[in-house]
Amino acid sequence: RNVCCVCWSPDRRSLAVSLLDDTVIQIWDVELNICSHELRSDCEADFLSWAQDGKILASATKEEIRIWNVATEQCINEIKNVSDITISVISCRPDGKMIAVGSQEAIIETWKTRVKQHVQTIELHMECVEIKCMSWGWNGKVLAVTGADICIKIFALFEDNQLYLVKKYSGSDPILNCIGARIGGAIMSNDAKKLFLQKGAVTE
């Protein structure tokens, strides 16, 4: 059977696996070498992303998102027809309360995971449209994004739950396929504060 997507849990003890032409997401206990949970859907999952506590797993097709309670094997939220975009990557915020969605149309959307509430839409202008990878910083305050525009964009999350672009890093490789999950967490805190001050959101 062909594997579609795999994703390690934050503690590296479990591996989420989706298979091609299969609507079941398997959760494997890698120490015991057993399938400990099965999340049953009506469509195969193209993308997977864990929350930091390992209790919440997000799955997505190219059109819709599901949020799962792994322990109970229940889907706790379902977001269909995500603004008519074609999903290319998802990333759960470490606290599991928000999910970032990247698309082939170079659009980022954020959604609350507990309720079907759209938070923000960001349109990026890229040489080639598809967003390749996204990853939250360890504290959930920073989101790193890369696509086909040969650079990494760093967004800071503010108190109004809105993401603001605060830094860009240029790359020499046109295909940047992966960003470390802890990128910029501490480095960006001062930049985020400066932008907060500029926007009058906080005071010294």
N, C-alpha and C positions, 0 to 999 in steps of 0.2 A: 504494500500500500504506500502511496506517495504522500509525503508530508507537505503540508501547505505552509505552516507557520509554527515556530516554537518560541517560547518566552520563559526565561528563568524567573522564579519568585525572588524577591529581594534577599531572602535568607539562603538562597541557593539550595534549598532542600526539596523544592518541587519544580516540576517542569510542565508548563501548559503546552499542549500539542493539538493542533488542528490538522485534519487530513483532507486531502482532495476528495471531492465527491462523498463527503461524510459530514453530517450535521452535528456530530457529537464532538465536544472539546474534552480531551482527556487530561487529567491532572495526575502526573506521575510522582510518587515518592521515590526519589533517586537512591535513598539509602536502603529502603526495603525492596526496591525494584518491583513495585506494584502500582497499578492504577488505583489511586485512592478515591478519586471523584470523577464523575462524568456529568458534564453540563450539556443538556439536550436542547437543541435548537431546531429550527425548521430550515436553516440554511448553513452552508459551510462558512467558517471564519477565515478571512484573508489576513486579519491583523489582530494581535493580542497585546495587552499591556496590563501589568499589575499595579495596584496601589502599594505603598511602602509596607503596610502592615500584613500583606499577604492574604488578606481576607476578601478583598475585592479584585475582580478581574474584569477588564473591559475587552470585548471582542467586537469586530466590525467586518462587514462586507464593504464593497465599494459604495453602497448606498445607505447603510443603516448601522446603528451601534446598539450593542446590548451590554448592560452592566450586571455582573453576576456576584452573588454571595456564594463563595466557593464551598464553605462548610455545609450550607443547606442545599447547594446545587440549584438554587432558584434564581431566575432572572428578575432583578429588582427594578429594572428600568429598561425601556426600549425607545430608541429615538430613530424614527424612520424618515426617509427622504430628507437628509440633512441639507437643507437649502439648495437642493438640486446640484450639489457638487459631487465629484467623483473622488472618494476617499483614497488617499495614497499612504497615509500613516496616522497612527493615533498614539497619544501619550497621556497616561493617567497622572495627575498631580499626586505627589507622595501621600497626602492626607486622604486621597480617594474622593474628594468632594467635587473635583472638576476634571474634565477631560479636554485636551487639546486635539483638534482634528486638522490634519493637513490634506490638501487636495491636489489633484492633477492640474487644477486651474490656478495654482499659486494663491490659494485662499486658506487662511487659518480661521477656524471657528473654535470657540470655547463654549462648553455646555456644563451645567451642573449635573452631577451624576445621580443624585437622589431624586430629583424631579426633572421633568422634561422642560427645562428652562434654558433657552439660548442666552448666552452672556455677551458675546462679542464676535464680530467678523472683521478680519484684517485682510486686505487685498495687497499682495506683494507683486512687484513688477520685476519679472525675471526674464533672462534671455531665453531660457527654456522653462516651461511653465511648472512642471511637477515638483512638489515639495518631497524631498527624499527622506528626511529624517528629522525627528523632533525629540527633545529630551528635557525634562524638568531638572533643575538643580535640586540638591538634597533637601533644601528647606522649602521648596515649593514657591519661591519668590522670583525665580528666574526660569525662562524658557529659551533654550537654544534651538535654532531652526536652520536647516541647510537645504538647498535645492540645487538647481542646475545653473545658478548664477555665480558660481565659484567664490562664494563667501558664506560665512556663518553669521547669522543675525542673532543678537541677544536681546530678548525682551524682558522687562521687569514688570512684575505683577504688583499693582498698587492697591490701596485700601478699598477702592471702588470696584475691585475685581476686574479692572481693565489692564490689558497688556500694552506697554509702550516700548518702542524701539529705543535702546540706549547705547548700543555699540555694534559695530560690524568688524569682522575679521576676514581679510581676503585670503584666499587659498590658491595654490598653484595647480591643484588637480581639479579638473572640471566635474568630476564625480566624487563628492564627499559623502560616503555612504553611511557613516556612523559618527555619533557624538557621544562622548562619555557622559554618564548620567550625573556626574558631579561637577560638570564644567561651570565655572564662574560663580558658584554659590557664594563664596566669601568675597571674591574680587569685585563682584557687581554691586555689593551692598552700598558702597559709597556713591557709585554712579546713580543707583536707584534713588538714594536720598537726595542727591543734587537735583535730579529731575522732579522729585516730589516738591522740593523747595521752589523750583522754577514755576511749577504749576500751582503753588500755593496750597498743596494738599496737606503739608505738615510744616511745622516750625522747628527751629533749632532747639 
